[in-house]
Amino acid sequence: MSEMGAITIRTERLTLRLPDISDFSAYARLMASPRSAGMGGPFDVRAAWGMFCHDVALWQLFGHGALMINLSETSECVGQVGINHGPLFPEKELGWFVYEGHEGRGYATEAAFALRGWAFATLKQSSLVSYIAPGNAASIAVAERLGARLDPAAHRTDPADLVYRHLAS
């Protein structure tokens, strides 16, 4: 829940909604897999739980956080998009992931575009960043499709991360 109450964002194909406890098992599976390497993983269930709770708590603490990506047609959850902040992130970060089997369909780009627009309009952000591991070609492609540009001068927690900057129009 944000300061403004429950949030749902709809796009042509997707419904972005607040996480609930039923989302944790798929989230934990992703975090335990090699696919989480770009986020510092793989993670055990305890670490995944802490990250999941962080994603939810951001709404209460900062008025933004993670949203699950559901296919509007079927309500199947295919991933997550979020605005991250707090001591782990030097700037507000636009992040995303899709679950295995849902890659390459544009879901991450569509969801990130919608949440970024919401952040610029509602949070009055002039910019967001995306921290991306150098070998994560799929996330780099999403950032570039969104029009973000590399910002080598941006602060980062992990010196190896690439930082892509998203500017409000």
Secondary structure as UniProt FT lines:
FT   TURN            3..4
FT   STRAND          8..10
FT   STRAND          14..17
FT   HELIX           21..23
FT   HELIX           24..32
FT   HELIX           34..39
FT   HELIX           45..62
FT   STRAND          66..71
FT   TURN            72..74
FT   STRAND          77..84
FT   TURN            87..88
FT   STRAND          93..98
FT   TURN            100..101
FT   TURN            103..104
FT   HELIX           107..122
FT   STRAND          127..132
FT   TURN            134..135
FT   HELIX           137..145
FT   TURN            146..147
FT   STRAND          149..150
FT   TURN            152..153
FT   TURN            159..160
FT   STRAND          162..167
//
